[in-house]
Amino acid sequence: MDAIDERFAVYTVVLFLCSEIGMLAGATAGAVTFAVITAGIELAYWLGRVMEDGGQLGAATVEGE
């Protein structure tokens, strides 16, 4: 399972959970919950990519030292 499949699976579960919230608490509550959870997932994904990247902005070691 690659990253795209994992993200699709996670968003599918989030969509189902927020749909249940929408049925119980109202459409606005479901939509807001989906937006907040999605923003958190994307933030975690992008922060993880930045931390894994050993480029100029990451903590890279300098050869010869």
PDB file of N, CA, C and O in Angstrom:
ATOM      1  N   MET A   1       0.859  -1.171   0.000  1.00  0.00           N
ATOM      2  CA  MET A   1       0.000   0.000   0.000  1.00  0.00           C
ATOM      3  C   MET A   1       0.903   1.232   0.000  1.00  0.00           C
ATOM      4  O   MET A   1       1.723   1.403   0.902  1.00  0.00           O
ATOM      5  N   ASP A   2       0.754   2.080  -1.002  1.00  0.00           N
ATOM      6  CA  ASP A   2       1.575   3.283  -1.063  1.00  0.00           C
ATOM      7  C   ASP A   2       0.873   4.443  -0.351  1.00  0.00           C
ATOM      8  O   ASP A   2      -0.220   4.287   0.195  1.00  0.00           O
ATOM      9  N   ALA A   3       1.523   5.602  -0.370  1.00  0.00           N
ATOM     10  CA  ALA A   3       1.018   6.750   0.388  1.00  0.00           C
ATOM     11  C   ALA A   3      -0.349   7.218  -0.109  1.00  0.00           C
ATOM     12  O   ALA A   3      -1.188   7.628   0.693  1.00  0.00           O
ATOM     13  N   ILE A   4      -0.581   7.162  -1.410  1.00  0.00           N
ATOM     14  CA  ILE A   4      -1.870   7.599  -1.949  1.00  0.00           C
ATOM     15  C   ILE A   4      -2.987   6.686  -1.459  1.00  0.00           C
ATOM     16  O   ILE A   4      -4.056   7.161  -1.075  1.00  0.00           O
ATOM     17  N   ASP A   5      -2.744   5.371  -1.469  1.00  0.00           N
ATOM     18  CA  ASP A   5      -3.757   4.428  -0.982  1.00  0.00           C
ATOM     19  C   ASP A   5      -4.020   4.618   0.506  1.00  0.00           C
ATOM     20  O   ASP A   5      -5.164   4.529   0.952  1.00  0.00           O
ATOM     21  N   GLU A   6      -2.970   4.878   1.272  1.00  0.00           N
ATOM     22  CA  GLU A   6      -3.141   5.089   2.709  1.00  0.00           C
ATOM     23  C   GLU A   6      -3.970   6.343   2.968  1.00  0.00           C
ATOM     24  O   GLU A   6      -4.873   6.335   3.805  1.00  0.00           O
ATOM     25  N   ARG A   7      -3.664   7.408   2.254  1.00  0.00           N
ATOM     26  CA  ARG A   7      -4.413   8.650   2.457  1.00  0.00           C
ATOM     27  C   ARG A   7      -5.870   8.474   2.040  1.00  0.00           C
ATOM     28  O   ARG A   7      -6.769   8.999   2.697  1.00  0.00           O
ATOM     29  N   PHE A   8      -6.112   7.742   0.953  1.00  0.00           N
ATOM     30  CA  PHE A   8      -7.482   7.487   0.519  1.00  0.00           C
ATOM     31  C   PHE A   8      -8.239   6.709   1.587  1.00  0.00           C
ATOM     32  O   PHE A   8      -9.395   7.015   1.878  1.00  0.00           O
ATOM     33  N   ALA A   9      -7.593   5.703   2.171  1.00  0.00           N
ATOM     34  CA  ALA A   9      -8.238   4.907   3.215  1.00  0.00           C
ATOM     35  C   ALA A   9      -8.541   5.758   4.448  1.00  0.00           C
ATOM     36  O   ALA A   9      -9.620   5.647   5.030  1.00  0.00           O
ATOM     37  N   VAL A  10      -7.603   6.597   4.841  1.00  0.00           N
ATOM     38  CA  VAL A  10      -7.803   7.455   6.014  1.00  0.00           C
ATOM     39  C   VAL A  10      -8.942   8.436   5.768  1.00  0.00           C
ATOM     40  O   VAL A  10      -9.803   8.618   6.628  1.00  0.00           O
ATOM     41  N   TYR A  11      -8.950   9.068   4.597  1.00  0.00           N
ATOM     42  CA  TYR A  11     -10.012  10.025   4.300  1.00  0.00           C
ATOM     43  C   TYR A  11     -11.372   9.355   4.155  1.00  0.00           C
ATOM     44  O   TYR A  11     -12.396   9.970   4.454  1.00  0.00           O
ATOM     45  N   THR A  12     -11.398   8.114   3.703  1.00  0.00           N
ATOM     46  CA  THR A  12     -12.661   7.388   3.620  1.00  0.00           C
ATOM     47  C   THR A  12     -13.239   7.167   5.019  1.00  0.00           C
ATOM     48  O   THR A  12     -14.433   7.369   5.241  1.00  0.00           O
ATOM     49  N   VAL A  13     -12.397   6.757   5.946  1.00  0.00           N
ATOM     50  CA  VAL A  13     -12.844   6.550   7.325  1.00  0.00           C
ATOM     51  C   VAL A  13     -13.294   7.871   7.938  1.00  0.00           C
ATOM     52  O   VAL A  13     -14.326   7.927   8.608  1.00  0.00           O
ATOM     53  N   VAL A  14     -12.527   8.932   7.713  1.00  0.00           N
ATOM     54  CA  VAL A  14     -12.890  10.244   8.254  1.00  0.00           C
ATOM     55  C   VAL A  14     -14.230  10.704   7.682  1.00  0.00           C
ATOM     56  O   VAL A  14     -15.061  11.254   8.406  1.00  0.00           O
ATOM     57  N   LEU A  15     -14.440  10.478   6.387  1.00  0.00           N
ATOM     58  CA  LEU A  15     -15.699  10.870   5.760  1.00  0.00           C
ATOM     59  C   LEU A  15     -16.881  10.117   6.370  1.00  0.00           C
ATOM     60  O   LEU A  15     -17.929  10.712   6.622  1.00  0.00           O
ATOM     61  N   PHE A  16     -16.722   8.811   6.610  1.00  0.00           N
ATOM     62  CA  PHE A  16     -17.792   8.039   7.232  1.00  0.00           C
ATOM     63  C   PHE A  16     -18.084   8.525   8.653  1.00  0.00           C
ATOM     64  O   PHE A  16     -19.245   8.665   9.037  1.00  0.00           O
ATOM     65  N   LEU A  17     -17.039   8.778   9.425  1.00  0.00           N
ATOM     66  CA  LEU A  17     -17.236   9.259  10.795  1.00  0.00           C
ATOM     67  C   LEU A  17     -17.914  10.626  10.819  1.00  0.00           C
ATOM     68  O   LEU A  17     -18.812  10.865  11.626  1.00  0.00           O
ATOM     69  N   CYS A  18     -17.485  11.517   9.934  1.00  0.00           N
ATOM     70  CA  CYS A  18     -18.088  12.851   9.901  1.00  0.00           C
ATOM     71  C   CYS A  18     -19.510  12.800   9.353  1.00  0.00           C
ATOM     72  O   CYS A  18     -20.331  13.646   9.707  1.00  0.00           O
ATOM     73  N   SER A  19     -19.815  11.836   8.505  1.00  0.00           N
ATOM     74  CA  SER A  19     -21.192  11.665   8.038  1.00  0.00           C
ATOM     75  C   SER A  19     -22.096  11.246   9.188  1.00  0.00           C
ATOM     76  O   SER A  19     -23.236  11.700   9.291  1.00  0.00           O
ATOM     77  N   GLU A  20     -21.582  10.374  10.052  1.00  0.00           N
ATOM     78  CA  GLU A  20     -22.361   9.982  11.231  1.00  0.00           C
ATOM     79  C   GLU A  20     -22.570  11.178  12.162  1.00  0.00           C
ATOM     80  O   GLU A  20     -23.659  11.362  12.705  1.00  0.00           O
ATOM     81  N   ILE A  21     -21.532  11.981  12.343  1.00  0.00           N
ATOM     82  CA  ILE A  21     -21.675  13.184  13.166  1.00  0.00           C
ATOM     83  C   ILE A  21     -22.706  14.107  12.538  1.00  0.00           C
ATOM     84  O   ILE A  21     -23.527  14.698  13.240  1.00  0.00           O
ATOM     85  N   GLY A  22     -22.665  14.232  11.206  1.00  0.00           N
ATOM     86  CA  GLY A  22     -23.627  15.065  10.509  1.00  0.00           C
ATOM     87  C   GLY A  22     -25.061  14.583  10.690  1.00  0.00           C
ATOM     88  O   GLY A  22     -25.984  15.390  10.796  1.00  0.00           O
ATOM     89  N   MET A  23     -25.245  13.253  10.727  1.00  0.00           N
ATOM     90  CA  MET A  23     -26.596  12.719  10.936  1.00  0.00           C
ATOM     91  C   MET A  23     -27.089  12.993  12.344  1.00  0.00           C
ATOM     92  O   MET A  23     -28.272  13.268  12.547  1.00  0.00           O
ATOM     93  N   LEU A  24     -26.200  12.920  13.311  1.00  0.00           N
ATOM     94  CA  LEU A  24     -26.605  13.089  14.704  1.00  0.00           C
ATOM     95  C   LEU A  24     -26.662  14.548  15.146  1.00  0.00           C
ATOM     96  O   LEU A  24     -27.580  14.944  15.863  1.00  0.00           O
ATOM     97  N   ALA A  25     -25.688  15.344  14.723  1.00  0.00           N
ATOM     98  CA  ALA A  25     -25.589  16.715  15.241  1.00  0.00           C
ATOM     99  C   ALA A  25     -25.941  17.779  14.203  1.00  0.00           C
ATOM    100  O   ALA A  25     -26.083  18.949  14.559  1.00  0.00           O
ATOM    101  N   GLY A  26     -26.083  17.415  12.954  1.00  0.00           N
ATOM    102  CA  GLY A  26     -26.414  18.395  11.923  1.00  0.00           C
ATOM    103  C   GLY A  26     -25.329  18.475  10.866  1.00  0.00           C
ATOM    104  O   GLY A  26     -24.173  18.128  11.107  1.00  0.00           O
ATOM    105  N   ALA A  27     -25.723  18.936   9.698  1.00  0.00           N
ATOM    106  CA  ALA A  27     -24.806  18.993   8.562  1.00  0.00           C
ATOM    107  C   ALA A  27     -23.642  19.950   8.802  1.00  0.00           C
ATOM    108  O   ALA A  27     -22.511  19.674   8.401  1.00  0.00           O
ATOM    109  N   THR A  28     -23.917  21.057   9.446  1.00  0.00           N
ATOM    110  CA  THR A  28     -22.852  22.032   9.702  1.00  0.00           C
ATOM    111  C   THR A  28     -21.793  21.450  10.633  1.00  0.00           C
ATOM    112  O   THR A  28     -20.597  21.628  10.403  1.00  0.00           O
ATOM    113  N   ALA A  29     -22.220  20.767  11.665  1.00  0.00           N
ATOM    114  CA  ALA A  29     -21.271  20.146  12.591  1.00  0.00           C
ATOM    115  C   ALA A  29     -20.434  19.087  11.882  1.00  0.00           C
ATOM    116  O   ALA A  29     -19.231  18.985  12.122  1.00  0.00           O
ATOM    117  N   GLY A  30     -21.058  18.301  11.016  1.00  0.00           N
ATOM    118  CA  GLY A  30     -20.323  17.291  10.265  1.00  0.00           C
ATOM    119  C   GLY A  30     -19.311  17.905   9.323  1.00  0.00           C
ATOM    120  O   GLY A  30     -18.187  17.417   9.213  1.00  0.00           O
ATOM    121  N   ALA A  31     -19.701  18.979   8.637  1.00  0.00           N
ATOM    122  CA  ALA A  31     -18.796  19.645   7.698  1.00  0.00           C
ATOM    123  C   ALA A  31     -17.624  20.308   8.412  1.00  0.00           C
ATOM    124  O   ALA A  31     -16.484  20.226   7.956  1.00  0.00           O
ATOM    125  N   VAL A  32     -17.909  20.962   9.526  1.00  0.00           N
ATOM    126  CA  VAL A  32     -16.833  21.611  10.289  1.00  0.00           C
ATOM    127  C   VAL A  32     -15.880  20.564  10.858  1.00  0.00           C
ATOM    128  O   VAL A  32     -14.663  20.750  10.828  1.00  0.00           O
ATOM    129  N   THR A  33     -16.420  19.475  11.371  1.00  0.00           N
ATOM    130  CA  THR A  33     -15.577  18.402  11.901  1.00  0.00           C
ATOM    131  C   THR A  33     -14.695  17.824  10.803  1.00  0.00           C
ATOM    132  O   THR A  33     -13.508  17.585  11.024  1.00  0.00           O
ATOM    133  N   PHE A  34     -15.265  17.597   9.621  1.00  0.00           N
ATOM    134  CA  PHE A  34     -14.485  17.077   8.505  1.00  0.00           C
ATOM    135  C   PHE A  34     -13.364  18.042   8.133  1.00  0.00           C
ATOM    136  O   PHE A  34     -12.234  17.616   7.893  1.00  0.00           O
ATOM    137  N   ALA A  35     -13.665  19.336   8.084  1.00  0.00           N
ATOM    138  CA  ALA A  35     -12.654  20.331   7.723  1.00  0.00           C
ATOM    139  C   ALA A  35     -11.522  20.380   8.739  1.00  0.00           C
ATOM    140  O   ALA A  35     -10.353  20.459   8.360  1.00  0.00           O
ATOM    141  N   VAL A  36     -11.855  20.336  10.019  1.00  0.00           N
ATOM    142  CA  VAL A  36     -10.828  20.418  11.065  1.00  0.00           C
ATOM    143  C   VAL A  36      -9.945  19.157  11.056  1.00  0.00           C
ATOM    144  O   VAL A  36      -8.721  19.255  11.137  1.00  0.00           O
ATOM    145  N   ILE A  37     -10.562  17.997  10.959  1.00  0.00           N
ATOM    146  CA  ILE A  37      -9.791  16.748  10.950  1.00  0.00           C
ATOM    147  C   ILE A  37      -8.926  16.657   9.702  1.00  0.00           C
ATOM    148  O   ILE A  37      -7.771  16.237   9.774  1.00  0.00           O
ATOM    149  N   THR A  38      -9.485  17.054   8.545  1.00  0.00           N
ATOM    150  CA  THR A  38      -8.724  17.029   7.303  1.00  0.00           C
ATOM    151  C   THR A  38      -7.530  17.975   7.373  1.00  0.00           C
ATOM    152  O   THR A  38      -6.440  17.630   6.915  1.00  0.00           O
ATOM    153  N   ALA A  39      -7.722  19.158   7.937  1.00  0.00           N
ATOM    154  CA  ALA A  39      -6.614  20.103   8.089  1.00  0.00           C
ATOM    155  C   ALA A  39      -5.529  19.526   8.985  1.00  0.00           C
ATOM    156  O   ALA A  39      -4.344  19.698   8.701  1.00  0.00           O
ATOM    157  N   GLY A  40      -5.908  18.849  10.053  1.00  0.00           N
ATOM    158  CA  GLY A  40      -4.929  18.225  10.943  1.00  0.00           C
ATOM    159  C   GLY A  40      -4.156  17.107  10.265  1.00  0.00           C
ATOM    160  O   GLY A  40      -2.946  16.977  10.454  1.00  0.00           O
ATOM    161  N   ILE A  41      -4.855  16.297   9.472  1.00  0.00           N
ATOM    162  CA  ILE A  41      -4.193  15.205   8.752  1.00  0.00           C
ATOM    163  C   ILE A  41      -3.204  15.765   7.741  1.00  0.00           C
ATOM    164  O   ILE A  41      -2.075  15.284   7.644  1.00  0.00           O
ATOM    165  N   GLU A  42      -3.620  16.776   6.989  1.00  0.00           N
ATOM    166  CA  GLU A  42      -2.734  17.366   5.980  1.00  0.00           C
ATOM    167  C   GLU A  42      -1.538  18.042   6.634  1.00  0.00           C
ATOM    168  O   GLU A  42      -0.422  17.944   6.124  1.00  0.00           O
ATOM    169  N   LEU A  43      -1.751  18.722   7.751  1.00  0.00           N
ATOM    170  CA  LEU A  43      -0.644  19.354   8.465  1.00  0.00           C
ATOM    171  C   LEU A  43       0.366  18.310   8.926  1.00  0.00           C
ATOM    172  O   LEU A  43       1.573  18.496   8.771  1.00  0.00           O
ATOM    173  N   ALA A  44      -0.125  17.221   9.486  1.00  0.00           N
ATOM    174  CA  ALA A  44       0.767  16.146   9.922  1.00  0.00           C
ATOM    175  C   ALA A  44       1.512  15.533   8.743  1.00  0.00           C
ATOM    176  O   ALA A  44       2.697  15.220   8.853  1.00  0.00           O
ATOM    177  N   TYR A  45       0.824  15.360   7.614  1.00  0.00           N
ATOM    178  CA  TYR A  45       1.459  14.804   6.425  1.00  0.00           C
ATOM    179  C   TYR A  45       2.583  15.710   5.924  1.00  0.00           C
ATOM    180  O   TYR A  45       3.682  15.236   5.635  1.00  0.00           O
ATOM    181  N   TRP A  46       2.308  17.011   5.822  1.00  0.00           N
ATOM    182  CA  TRP A  46       3.314  17.931   5.303  1.00  0.00           C
ATOM    183  C   TRP A  46       4.466  18.124   6.279  1.00  0.00           C
ATOM    184  O   TRP A  46       5.615  18.241   5.854  1.00  0.00           O
ATOM    185  N   LEU A  47       4.186  18.158   7.564  1.00  0.00           N
ATOM    186  CA  LEU A  47       5.280  18.250   8.538  1.00  0.00           C
ATOM    187  C   LEU A  47       6.152  17.001   8.500  1.00  0.00           C
ATOM    188  O   LEU A  47       7.370  17.085   8.661  1.00  0.00           O
ATOM    189  N   GLY A  48       5.535  15.850   8.289  1.00  0.00           N
ATOM    190  CA  GLY A  48       6.308  14.613   8.162  1.00  0.00           C
ATOM    191  C   GLY A  48       7.203  14.622   6.944  1.00  0.00           C
ATOM    192  O   GLY A  48       8.328  14.123   6.993  1.00  0.00           O
ATOM    193  N   ARG A  49       6.716  15.184   5.851  1.00  0.00           N
ATOM    194  CA  ARG A  49       7.533  15.265   4.639  1.00  0.00           C
ATOM    195  C   ARG A  49       8.703  16.199   4.832  1.00  0.00           C
ATOM    196  O   ARG A  49       9.803  15.919   4.356  1.00  0.00           O
ATOM    197  N   VAL A  50       8.488  17.310   5.525  1.00  0.00           N
ATOM    198  CA  VAL A  50       9.563  18.262   5.758  1.00  0.00           C
ATOM    199  C   VAL A  50      10.622  17.640   6.662  1.00  0.00           C
ATOM    200  O   VAL A  50      11.818  17.834   6.442  1.00  0.00           O
ATOM    201  N   MET A  51      10.192  16.895   7.674  1.00  0.00           N
ATOM    202  CA  MET A  51      11.143  16.285   8.600  1.00  0.00           C
ATOM    203  C   MET A  51      11.939  15.165   7.939  1.00  0.00           C
ATOM    204  O   MET A  51      13.102  14.956   8.286  1.00  0.00           O
ATOM    205  N   GLU A  52      11.335  14.434   6.989  1.00  0.00           N
ATOM    206  CA  GLU A  52      12.043  13.362   6.295  1.00  0.00           C
ATOM    207  C   GLU A  52      13.022  13.898   5.269  1.00  0.00           C
ATOM    208  O   GLU A  52      14.009  13.234   4.950  1.00  0.00           O
ATOM    209  N   ASP A  53      12.765  15.092   4.745  1.00  0.00           N
ATOM    210  CA  ASP A  53      13.602  15.672   3.705  1.00  0.00           C
ATOM    211  C   ASP A  53      14.913  16.150   4.315  1.00  0.00           C
ATOM    212  O   ASP A  53      14.919  16.969   5.234  1.00  0.00           O
ATOM    213  N   GLY A  54      16.013  15.637   3.799  1.00  0.00           N
ATOM    214  CA  GLY A  54      17.319  16.040   4.308  1.00  0.00           C
ATOM    215  C   GLY A  54      17.946  17.131   3.468  1.00  0.00           C
ATOM    216  O   GLY A  54      19.171  17.245   3.417  1.00  0.00           O
ATOM    217  N   GLY A  55      17.134  17.930   2.811  1.00  0.00           N
ATOM    218  CA  GLY A  55      17.612  18.971   1.914  1.00  0.00           C
ATOM    219  C   GLY A  55      18.196  20.149   2.657  1.00  0.00           C
ATOM    220  O   GLY A  55      18.647  20.026   3.796  1.00  0.00           O
ATOM    221  N   GLN A  56      18.182  21.297   1.995  1.00  0.00           N
ATOM    222  CA  GLN A  56      18.803  22.495   2.548  1.00  0.00           C
ATOM    223  C   GLN A  56      18.161  22.937   3.848  1.00  0.00           C
ATOM    224  O   GLN A  56      18.850  23.426   4.745  1.00  0.00           O
ATOM    225  N   LEU A  57      16.848  22.772   3.964  1.00  0.00           N
ATOM    226  CA  LEU A  57      16.173  23.234   5.169  1.00  0.00           C
ATOM    227  C   LEU A  57      16.177  22.193   6.286  1.00  0.00           C
ATOM    228  O   LEU A  57      15.884  22.512   7.438  1.00  0.00           O
ATOM    229  N   GLY A  58      16.506  20.962   5.947  1.00  0.00           N
ATOM    230  CA  GLY A  58      16.539  19.900   6.952  1.00  0.00           C
ATOM    231  C   GLY A  58      17.873  19.875   7.689  1.00  0.00           C
ATOM    232  O   GLY A  58      18.771  20.667   7.406  1.00  0.00           O
ATOM    233  N   ALA A  59      17.983  18.974   8.614  1.00  0.00           N
ATOM    234  CA  ALA A  59      19.220  18.831   9.381  1.00  0.00           C
ATOM    235  C   ALA A  59      20.155  17.890   8.623  1.00  0.00           C
ATOM    236  O   ALA A  59      20.147  16.680   8.851  1.00  0.00           O
ATOM    237  N   ALA A  60      20.941  18.438   7.742  1.00  0.00           N
ATOM    238  CA  ALA A  60      21.843  17.634   6.925  1.00  0.00           C
ATOM    239  C   ALA A  60      23.262  17.746   7.499  1.00  0.00           C
ATOM    240  O   ALA A  60      23.634  18.776   8.061  1.00  0.00           O
ATOM    241  N   THR A  61      24.036  16.685   7.351  1.00  0.00           N
ATOM    242  CA  THR A  61      25.415  16.717   7.804  1.00  0.00           C
ATOM    243  C   THR A  61      26.292  17.245   6.690  1.00  0.00           C
ATOM    244  O   THR A  61      26.018  17.021   5.511  1.00  0.00           O
ATOM    245  N   VAL A  62      27.346  17.947   7.067  1.00  0.00           N
ATOM    246  CA  VAL A  62      28.279  18.515   6.110  1.00  0.00           C
ATOM    247  C   VAL A  62      29.485  17.600   6.035  1.00  0.00           C
ATOM    248  O   VAL A  62      30.082  17.262   7.057  1.00  0.00           O
ATOM    249  N   GLU A  63      29.843  17.198   4.820  1.00  0.00           N
ATOM    250  CA  GLU A  63      30.975  16.296   4.662  1.00  0.00           C
ATOM    251  C   GLU A  63      32.279  17.037   4.962  1.00  0.00           C
ATOM    252  O   GLU A  63      32.419  18.224   4.670  1.00  0.00           O
ATOM    253  N   GLY A  64      33.218  16.314   5.544  1.00  0.00           N
ATOM    254  CA  GLY A  64      34.524  16.890   5.834  1.00  0.00           C
ATOM    255  C   GLY A  64      34.639  17.454   7.228  1.00  0.00           C
ATOM    256  O   GLY A  64      35.710  17.921   7.618  1.00  0.00           O
ATOM    257  N   GLU A  65      33.584  17.423   7.971  1.00  0.00           N
ATOM    258  CA  GLU A  65      33.652  17.939   9.345  1.00  0.00           C
ATOM    259  C   GLU A  65      33.697  16.808  10.331  1.00  0.00           C
ATOM    260  O   GLU A  65      33.757  17.043  11.538  1.00  0.00           O
TER     261      GLU A  65
END
